[in-house]
Amino acid sequence: MQSGQRGDRSLFDVLSQDGRASCIELAAATGWSESTVRRRLTTLRRAGVLTFLVDISPAALGFRSEARLWMSVRPSRLTAVASAMARHPEVSLVAQTTGPTNLLAAVNCRSSLDLARYLTERIASLDTIHTLETAPVLRMVKRAGSLLPLGR
């Protein structure tokens, strides 16, 4: 592994723990100067290798009912259904998959009643969904790379 790659690995390790790490902290971890860290961050961001995302717990925004949906959709309509679901404000993730189902969605609703309404009204209107399996999330243990406190 070249020294630049080792430095990138160190950079990514620190940023994966704290995306707000300072250039001073990143320089200490990589062995680079602060100006080199700044230039490398700019290069990685421009290349699309490094992006910063904010992950906010849905519960902090008042969404107390979270579920994963596994659906089987007619293949000729898969892209259309995925695109329609991506426009639903309740949906935070839509992914085409393979296996027993071919579409996965993460859904966030304010209450279990709102989740039931979403499933029976919004999802039910997408008539090319042949099967739907709903799995309510009981407790989130890890989200976006960070371990969450287990005591909750």
Buried (B, 14 or more C-beta within 10 A) or exposed (E): EEEEEEBBEBBBEBBEEEBEBEBEBBBBBBEBEBEBBBEBBEEBEEEEEBEEEEEEEBEEEEBBBBBBBBBBBEEEBBEEBBEBBEEBEBBBEBEEEEEEBBBBBBBBBBEEEBBEEBBEEBBEEBEBBEEBEBEEBEEEEEEEEEEEEEEE
